[in-house]
Amino acid sequence: MTSKTIINRPLEYSLRIFGAWPGSSYSFLKHIIWSIVMLTFLIFQYWYCITHIKSSLIELLDGLSLTLSNTLIFLKLIIIWHHSREFYEILATVLEDCNNYASTVENERIMTDNAILSSRISNFLIGYFSITFLAYSGVTLSLFDEDQNGQVSKQRKLLVRMEFPFEATISPRYETILIIQFVFQVLVVYGAATSMVLIAVLILHVGSQIDLFCQNVTEISCNAKLKESREVAMKDLVIRHQRIIRLCENIETIFTYISLYQFLLNMMTICFISFILVMSLHTDQATALIIKCFPYYVAINCEAFILCYTGEYLTFKSESINKSVYSFLWYELSLQEARTVLFIILRSQKELILTAGKFVNLSLAAYANMLKASASYVSVLHAMY
């Protein structure tokens, strides 16, 4: 039997690993461990960026881009941990909707299709992010360096550019650090993929609830002469509308600052990787650098696009509430029921939106503006270089 829940196994496992799943064991201990691990890695990564600020600009931007990506994951975790009550309420509402609102064949079809689409999005993002990580790490460890005399030499490289207070390229210290970095980045990549899956499936769920709401409006309108069933349906309609609004408010509370940080850091990362791709065309290792950076560039663009598209999708779906209720046969209702419909119309005129820090509405226009800004910054870096 096909599952009707959008919270699939990979997403649930990710939330459990990072201590964000309701009722998971040792959540507070996981918060402490992940905070220590993330801070330790980020300190060494930023230390590398600071100590190599006067070295090759391509190497500096390469290290800084991955550092910003890891920083973004840490900021996401902090925000979700801080708003754990709202996050638990979101998950509880989603699971309750999936279990309770599949009473008819049509409702079950909508919920099942939504769950299948959510599973496909999850599998695609996790799979593509994994391929990107393997390509990035494989090329990073296999690239050759040129010394000051222009001679090519093979040196031991770390998977993640870090600066340590000790010599990290001697055995067995080098192999140990490499294994730790690989395991850490695998978990970070998994967290990055599932964080995008999370916002996507939550907005998809809101969209499915809006579709069910509009379907109920149509059914009530067609059966307007059945007074007893109409009164019960009107109450259920008001409750559903309030649940949709409350769910969107909780999603906005958690993801508005996540969106802000992702919007800014993704724009900087896109700028850095674009510069590396442009400059790699003039080097002898152009093919290797393109294989290394281009999938990463696509993944970062995919993150930004999904974030902005969810905002566009939510705004589009919220407009259907206003249209469906406005087409209601209100003149066949009692005076009290007509007033209820009027209040729903007035509330639905306020669109459901997602914002980046309450500054920018997430939309495809915002995504296009971010790409334009990144392109302008690349041209500035190219002129400076």
DAZIWO-V534789 format. One line per field, one symbol per residue. ss: DSSP state (h for helix, s for strand, l for the rest). A space follows every 10 residues. Layout:
ss = ???
This chain:
ss = llllllllhh hhhhhhhlll llllllhhhh hhhhhhhhhh hhhhhhhhhh hlllllhhhh hhhhhhhhhh hhhhhhhhhh hhlhhhhhhh hhhhhhhhhh llllhhhhhh hhhhhhhhhh hhhhhhhhhh hhhhhhhhhh hhllssllll lsslllllll llllllllll llhhhhhhhh hhhhhhhhhh hhhhhhhhhh hhhhhhhhhh hhhhhhhhhh hhllllhhhh hhhhhhhhhh hhhhhhhhhh hhhhhhhhhh hhhhhhhhhh hhhhhhhhhh lllllhhhhh hhhhhhhhhh hhhhhhhhhh hhhhhhhhhh hhhhhhlllh hhllhhhhhh hhhhhhhhll llllssllls sllhhhhhhh hhhhhhhhhh hhhhl
